[in-house]
Amino acid sequence: MNESIAYTSEKTTHTINKLLHQVLKGKVEGNEMGVCPICNGFQNVEKTCGVCGALLEDAGRVMDYYDDYSPYMPIDQMKLEDGYANDYHHEQCPHLLKCTHCGTVEVVFIQE
């Protein structure tokens, strides 16, 4: 392989990795959007049902259930319209947790 191509490839890989790290931390210039660790699969929600004690299952973002197009809308825009006063300003992602045993539904706010 040509040395200049190998150097360019290494530099490009380094730049892409650095940018990806910044995106995951929500620190790309001009991008103040937080990154939900649950939505992106970095963490799992582990909470028990207050009624029966069974493990609650994450059913996704609350706003994804508003209408057919909600899952395709910009997340921060949906936070401004979701009825929760401070989720946008506090960089929280509202998730719906559901008990598969008794059917209890709960909303939790995940810090981005």
Phi, psi and omega in degrees: 000141178298135184298323181291327177290318179297318179297315179298319179297316179297317181295318179296315179299317179298315180298316179296316179297319179296315179296317179299317177300317179295320179298314180297331178269357179070030187241029177281135182306129181084357180239103181260009182288135177282167179240120180282124181290338179280310180302325184266006174075017179280333181219167174241151175275129177234095181220143180260154180292132179286346182267308187245349178087359178287161178287131178281148181251133178290125179254010177100186180290140180302315185293345177292345182264359184294313176201181185299332185260351183307316181297344183259357180276156176300133186301312182296326176296318180294326178295329179287343185240008189272356178091354176262119191301321191238009183297324179292310184291329180266006181051058179240146180249113180285122180246145177266123176250137186230138177270121180283349181271308184247351176089003177300140179239138182219144175257130174237149180256118182264126179289129180276000000 
